[in-house]
Amino acid sequence: MVKKISSLSIFFMIVAFGFLQKDEWFSIVKQGGMVAVLISMLLVAICVFFPIIPYPVLAGGIGAVFGAPVGTIISITGAMAGTMAFFYLSRYGFKDFAQKKLERYKRVKEYEEFLTRNSFTAILTSRLIPIIPAPVITIVCGLSQVKWLPFFAASVIGKLPNTIILSFAGETFSSNKVLSFGLYGLYLLIILSINFLVVYRKSAKKSLD
């Protein structure tokens, strides 16, 4: 009981702290510098728990300030710090709360079965093709027997394409808005098309069965 209360308290404190400070922190990020790097990582980490700033806006802004290569490193570092913290909170803290949250997603059971067979491939696929929301994936993995290293490695690789594109789109936004929006729009179109094909194939298979 103490562990659950402590974990939930940490969770809500992180979210509340992010909400109260997000405008000031985002202003610091826009100024650049070493402090901005640390604040950027912290903001991205908090957004793993709750999107106080939409990730495309945040990662794009970081890319605009620091450039695509450095922006990618900053964003992925912050994202993985938050993801691993969420992973361990789910595993050792609020298990009951996490289980109730998962009941709202019908596809989670299918994902759990796939996760049992091949954790690295399952996590990597779900990060690259986000049919299931990212926080839900983290919770499922935290509640399962998945080891932290495959989870970490697959999550990093899976998050990289989106982060690289967002950082590059942010860097080019001021000089070429059409390219910036077009690049990320194309990426979203590809992801949505893949999601549609996956869902369509599953529906067609069920109909045949």
Summary of the structure (lengths in Angstrom):
residues: 209
radius of gyration: 18.0
end to end distance: 44.9
largest distance: 58.6
contacts: 657
relative contact order: 0.11
helix: 86%
strand: 0%
